Amino acid sequence: MTTSHAEMSAALKEQLQPLVLRELDLFRRTALNNLASADLRSEAKQAIEAILASGAVRLPANIDATSFVQEMTAEIMGYGPIEPYLHDDSVSEVMVNGPNQIYIERNGLLASVPARFISADSLMRVIERIVAPIGRRIDEGVPMVDGRLPDGSRVNAIIPPLSLIGPVLTIRRFGGQRYSMERLVNIGALSQAMAEFLKVCVQYRKNIIVSGGTGTGKTTFLNALSEYISSTERIVTIEDAAELKLAQPHVLSLEARPPNVEGRGEITIRDLVRNALRMRPDRIIVGECRGGEALDMLQAMNTGHDGSLTSAHANSPRDLLSRLEVMVLMAGMELPIRAVREQIASAVDIVVQLSRFSDGRRRVTAIIAIEGLEGDVILTQPLFSFRQRGVGAGGAIIGSYQACGQPPAFYEALEEAGVRLDRTLFSDAPER
């Protein structure tokens, strides 16, 4: 059986790795947080070149020595075979399912790549290299961890005994490119009329919740919405892992802290929301509401912090309202359901629903206004929607954005206050 180029390269790396580690004495190093430094990368590169020059490991003629040394350096000091994908702005997610299977998401679609780790131990070293600088550890006692890379990309790792296929690493990338609302319109994520309406909502301090499933682009959309906030306002952002990148000069970024090894020191999103109320914010932006912090967020929206933004997991606007009720009850207070719905109806003005379609595209599929409470039912008014009309070549979704014909009730209040608004945005003629 003929050995492939990739198999030959992997076998050589497996043979070379212990020699390089012994040369660098990494088995006895404890300062893992320094392993990614430029000095150690240079040291590793020199060690690899020295071993190859000594003849301890011989490269076949069909393997490029320069590329091999770069790959080997990345395996020992960097992020191994996934390193090129972490520098590729077109890649939005990297998924490592054990040492022998790597997937990436590009343009919304998953694809397997030929890159492989040398071994499960090599993958474990990469995971440790990622989590050590943020003061986290991962081992059999703590077999799963969340963290983030220096560029803000979110990292999740889970290892045996919880994972039955070896170490599993998932990295959701947040690259250097920032999606403005104009760019989202240009790529068809929403219509120009939708963007104009949302600009009015942000500028006139309406409370907005961005709803969607995992990977639908909620954080990206929050970033785009934030560009409409005045540069004179004091903004407090609160997140599990800092992903929002606001352009305004007066931004205070708060990040939750998980418990330490002893189970102490945890600072939750809810703790940070309550603390933010004492920081004299003009706007509060919570990256995502997942639990009891929803109650504090709704109370903030109801007590003078108009224009706040947040996101939540839900598959439709109506599902979002149900989830908000559950999250408020998770705060541990015995509130009657009507009181909860009154809080939601008076606090939330607009819900923006995002969806990811089978062609990999993310789109705004609905924008609704919350119009109060009637009996025990929260009243909603559809404002815009995306209507799918078919599937084109290559599986591309065909559809159009359409306004629902009627502006929200707050338009009348703004117009009475002397604000001129464009009602033609709500013409029900389909766009694109």
C-alpha positions in Angstrom: 0.0 0.0 0.0 1.4 3.4 -1.0 1.9 5.8 1.9 0.3 9.2 1.2 2.2 12.5 1.6 0.0 13.5 4.6 0.6 10.2 6.3 4.3 10.4 5.8 4.5 13.9 7.1 2.4 13.0 10.2 4.6 10.0 10.9 7.7 12.2 10.7 6.2 14.8 13.0 5.3 12.0 15.5 8.9 10.8 15.4 10.3 14.3 15.7 8.1 15.7 18.4 9.5 13.9 21.5 13.0 14.8 20.3 12.2 18.5 20.1 10.4 18.5 23.4 13.4 16.8 25.0 15.7 19.3 23.4 13.6 22.2 24.8 13.1 20.4 28.1 9.4 21.2 27.9 8.5 18.1 29.9 9.8 19.9 32.9 8.6 23.3 32.1 5.8 24.7 34.2 5.3 28.2 32.7 2.8 27.1 30.0 1.5 30.6 29.7 4.8 31.6 28.0 4.7 28.8 25.4 3.1 31.0 22.8 5.7 33.8 23.0 7.8 34.7 20.0 11.0 33.8 21.8 9.9 30.2 22.5 8.6 29.8 18.9 12.1 30.9 17.7 13.7 28.5 20.1 11.5 25.6 18.9 12.3 26.4 15.3 16.0 26.4 15.9 15.7 23.1 17.8 13.7 21.5 14.9 16.3 22.7 12.4 19.2 21.4 14.5 17.6 17.9 14.9 17.0 17.7 11.1 20.5 18.9 10.4 21.9 16.3 12.7 20.3 13.5 10.7 18.3 12.1 13.6 15.2 12.5 11.5 15.5 12.6 7.7 13.0 14.3 5.5 12.2 12.6 2.1 12.8 14.7 -1.0 9.1 15.2 -1.7 8.5 17.1 1.6 9.4 20.8 1.7 11.7 21.4 4.6 10.5 25.1 5.2 6.8 24.2 5.3 7.5 21.1 7.5 9.5 23.2 10.0 6.7 25.8 10.1 4.0 23.1 10.7 6.2 21.5 13.4 6.7 24.8 15.2 3.0 25.4 15.2 2.3 22.0 16.6 4.8 22.4 19.5 4.4 26.2 20.3 1.3 27.4 18.6 -2.1 26.0 17.7 -0.9 23.1 15.6 -2.6 22.2 12.3 -5.6 24.6 13.0 -3.3 27.6 13.1 -3.8 28.6 9.4 -7.6 28.6 9.8 -7.4 30.9 12.9 -5.7 33.4 10.6 -8.2 33.0 7.8 -10.9 35.7 7.9 -13.2 33.6 5.8 -13.3 30.9 8.5 -15.9 31.6 11.2 -15.6 28.4 13.2 -13.0 25.6 13.8 -14.2 22.3 15.2 -11.6 19.6 16.3 -13.3 16.3 16.9 -10.4 14.4 18.5 -6.9 14.4 16.9 -8.0 12.9 13.5 -10.9 15.0 12.5 -11.1 18.7 11.9 -14.0 20.7 10.4 -14.3 24.4 9.6 -17.2 26.7 8.9 -16.7 29.0 5.9 -19.5 31.2 4.5 -22.0 29.4 6.8 -21.2 25.9 5.5 -19.3 23.1 7.2 -16.5 21.3 5.5 -13.9 18.7 6.6 -10.2 19.6 6.1 -7.3 17.2 5.6 -5.3 18.7 8.6 -4.7 16.4 11.5 -3.0 16.5 14.9 -0.1 14.2 15.5 -1.8 12.6 18.6 -4.3 13.2 21.3 -1.4 14.4 23.5 -0.5 17.0 20.9 -4.1 18.2 20.8 -4.2 18.4 24.6 -1.0 20.5 24.7 -2.7 23.0 22.3 -5.8 23.1 24.5 -3.7 23.7 27.6 -1.8 26.4 25.7 -5.1 28.2 24.9 -6.6 28.0 28.4 -3.4 28.6 30.6 -3.0 32.3 29.8 -6.5 33.1 31.0 -5.9 31.4 34.3 -7.9 28.2 33.6 -6.9 24.6 33.7 -8.2 21.5 32.0 -7.6 17.9 33.2 -9.5 14.9 34.5 -10.6 16.9 37.5 -11.9 19.8 35.4 -12.6 18.2 32.0 -14.4 21.1 30.3 -13.6 24.7 30.0 -14.7 27.9 28.2 -12.2 30.7 27.3 -11.2 33.1 24.6 -8.2 33.8 22.4 -6.5 37.2 22.4 -8.6 38.3 19.3 -11.8 37.6 21.2 -12.6 34.3 19.6 -14.6 32.0 21.9 -13.1 28.6 22.8 -14.8 25.6 24.3 -12.9 22.4 25.1 -14.1 19.1 26.6 -11.8 16.1 27.2 -12.1 12.4 28.3 -13.7 11.0 30.4 -16.6 13.3 29.3 -15.7 13.0 25.6 -15.5 9.5 24.3 -13.6 10.4 21.1 -10.7 12.2 22.7 -10.2 15.9 23.3 -12.8 18.1 21.5 -12.0 21.7 20.8 -14.5 24.3 19.3 -13.4 27.8 18.4 -15.9 30.4 17.2 -13.8 33.1 15.5 -14.2 36.8 15.8 -11.8 38.1 13.3 -10.6 41.6 12.6 -13.4 42.4 10.1 -16.3 44.2 11.7 -19.7 44.0 10.0 -21.4 47.4 9.8 -25.1 47.7 9.2 -24.4 48.9 5.7 -22.3 45.8 5.0 -25.1 43.5 6.3 -27.5 45.2 4.0 -25.1 44.7 1.1 -24.8 41.0 1.7 -28.5 40.6 2.0 -28.8 40.0 5.7 -31.6 42.5 5.9 -33.2 45.2 3.7 -32.4 48.9 3.6 -35.8 49.7 5.0 -35.2 47.4 8.0 -31.8 49.1 8.6 -33.4 52.6 8.4 -36.1 51.6 10.9 -33.6 50.0 13.4 -31.5 53.2 13.2 -34.6 55.2 14.3 -35.1 52.6 17.2 -31.5 52.9 18.5 -31.3 56.7 18.1 -34.6 57.2 19.9 -33.7 54.8 22.7 -36.0 51.9 22.1 -35.1 48.7 24.0 -34.2 45.9 21.5 -33.7 42.2 21.9 -31.9 40.3 19.1 -33.2 36.7 19.0 -31.9 33.7 17.2 -30.4 30.2 17.4 -26.8 29.3 17.9 -24.5 30.7 15.2 -27.1 33.0 13.7 -25.0 36.1 14.1 -26.5 37.7 17.2 -23.3 39.2 18.5 -22.4 40.5 15.0 -25.8 42.1 14.7 -25.5 43.7 18.2 -22.2 45.2 17.1 -23.8 46.6 13.9 -26.7 48.0 15.9 -24.4 49.8 18.3 -22.9 51.9 15.5 -26.1 54.0 15.7 -25.4 55.0 19.4 -24.2 58.5 19.9 -20.5 58.9 20.6 -21.4 61.1 23.6 -23.1 58.3 25.5 -21.6 56.2 28.3 -22.0 52.6 27.4 -21.5 49.5 29.6 -21.2 46.1 27.9 -21.6 42.9 29.9 -20.6 39.5 28.4 -19.6 36.0 29.3 -16.6 36.3 27.0 -15.8 39.8 25.6 -16.9 39.7 21.9 -18.5 43.1 21.3 -16.3 45.6 19.7 -17.8 49.1 19.9 -16.4 52.1 18.1 -17.6 54.7 20.6 -15.0 56.3 22.9 -16.8 55.9 26.2 -17.3 52.2 26.5 -16.8 50.2 29.7 -16.5 46.4 29.0 -17.3 44.0 31.8 -16.7 40.2 31.6 -18.1 37.5 33.8 -15.7 35.3 35.8 -16.2 31.5 36.3 -15.5 29.9 39.6 -11.9 28.9 40.4 -10.7 25.4 41.1 -12.1 25.5 44.6 -15.5 26.6 43.3 -15.2 30.2 44.6 -14.9 33.6 43.1 -17.6 33.3 40.4 -19.0 36.7 39.1 -22.1 36.1 37.1 -23.7 38.2 34.3 -26.5 39.0 36.9 -23.9 40.4 39.3 -22.5 42.6 36.6 -25.9 43.9 35.4 -26.7 44.9 39.0 -23.2 46.6 39.3 -23.6 48.3 36.0 -26.7 50.2 37.3 -24.3 51.9 39.8 -21.9 53.0 37.0 -24.2 55.8 35.6 -24.6 54.1 32.2 -26.6 55.8 29.3 -26.9 52.4 27.7 -26.4 48.8 28.9 -25.6 46.1 26.3 -25.7 42.5 27.6 -24.1 40.2 25.1 -26.7 37.4 25.9 -29.3 36.8 28.5 -29.4 33.2 29.6 -30.9 33.2 33.1 -31.9 35.3 36.1 -30.1 38.3 34.7 -33.1 38.8 32.4 -35.1 40.1 35.4 -32.4 42.7 36.2 -32.1 43.6 32.5 -35.9 44.2 32.3 -35.9 46.3 35.4 -33.1 48.4 34.1 -35.0 48.9 30.9 -38.0 50.0 33.0 -36.2 52.3 35.3 -34.5 54.9 33.1 -32.0 52.9 31.0 -33.9 53.2 27.7 -32.1 52.2 24.6 -30.6 49.1 26.1 -29.7 46.1 23.8 -29.3 42.4 24.5 -29.7 39.0 22.7 -31.2 35.7 23.6 -31.6 32.2 22.2 -35.0 31.6 20.6 -36.4 30.3 17.2 -39.1 32.9 16.8 -40.2 36.2 18.5 -43.1 34.4 20.3 -40.6 31.8 21.5 -38.4 34.6 22.8 -41.2 36.0 24.9 -41.8 32.6 26.5 -38.1 32.2 27.1 -38.0 35.6 28.8 -40.7 34.5 31.2 -38.7 31.4 32.1 -35.5 33.3 32.5 -37.1 35.9 34.8 -38.5 33.0 37.0 -34.9 31.6 37.1 -34.0 34.7 39.2 -35.6 32.8 42.1 -38.4 35.3 42.9 -41.9 34.1 43.3 -43.6 36.4 40.8 -47.1 35.8 39.3 -46.9 35.2 35.5 -49.0 38.3 34.8 -46.5 40.5 36.7 -43.7 38.9 34.6 -45.5 39.6 31.4 -46.2 43.2 32.5 -42.5 43.7 33.0 -41.7 42.3 29.5 -44.4 44.2 27.8 -43.4 47.6 29.3 -39.6 47.0 29.0 -39.1 45.5 25.5 -39.9 47.6 22.4 -38.5 45.7 19.5 -37.5 42.1 18.8 -35.2 41.3 15.9 -35.3 37.6 14.8 -32.2 36.1 13.1 -32.1 32.7 11.3 -29.4 30.7 9.5 -30.7 29.1 6.3 -29.6 25.9 4.6 -27.4 27.9 2.1 -25.3 29.1 5.1 -26.7 32.7 4.9 -27.8 34.5 8.0 -30.9 36.8 7.6 -33.2 38.9 9.7 -36.4 36.9 9.3 -38.7 39.1 11.4 -38.9 42.4 13.2 -41.8 42.9 15.6 -42.9 45.6 18.0 -44.2 44.9 21.5 -47.4 46.8 21.9 -48.4 46.2 25.5 -50.5 43.6 27.4 -54.1 42.6 26.8 -55.4 40.3 29.5 -52.6 37.9 30.0 -51.3 38.1 26.4 -48.4 40.2 25.2 -49.5 42.0 22.1 -47.1 42.0 19.2 -47.1 43.8 15.8 -45.2 42.4 12.8 -43.2 45.1 11.1 -40.9 43.3 8.6 -40.4 39.7 7.5 -38.4 37.6 5.1 -40.5 35.4 2.9 -38.8 32.4 1.2 -40.1 31.7 -2.3 -37.9 28.8 -3.4 -34.5 27.3 -3.7 -32.2 28.2 -6.6 -29.1 26.8 -8.1 -26.6 25.3 -5.6 -29.2 25.4 -2.9 -29.3 29.2 -2.6 -32.5 30.4 -0.8 -34.7 32.7 -2.9 -36.9 35.1 -1.1 -37.6 38.8 -0.4 -37.9 41.2 2.5 -41.3 42.7 3.0 -42.8 45.4 5.3 -46.1 44.6 7.0 -47.7 47.9 6.1 -48.1 49.6 9.5 -45.5 51.5 11.6 -45.3 50.8 15.4 -47.3 52.8 17.9 -44.3 54.8 19.1 -44.0 56.5 15.7 -47.1 58.6 16.6 -45.5 59.6 19.9 -42.3 60.6 18.2 -44.1 62.6 15.5 -46.2 64.4 18.2 -42.9 65.4 19.7 -41.8 67.0 16.4 -39.7 64.1 15.0 -40.1 63.7 11.3 -40.2 60.0 10.3 -40.4 58.2 7.0 -43.5 56.1 7.0 -42.8 54.8 3.5 -40.4 52.3 5.1 -43.5 50.2 6.0 -44.9 50.0 2.4 -45.7 46.4 1.9 -44.1 46.2 -1.6 -41.4 43.4 -1.4 -37.7 44.3 -1.4 -35.0 42.3 -3.2 
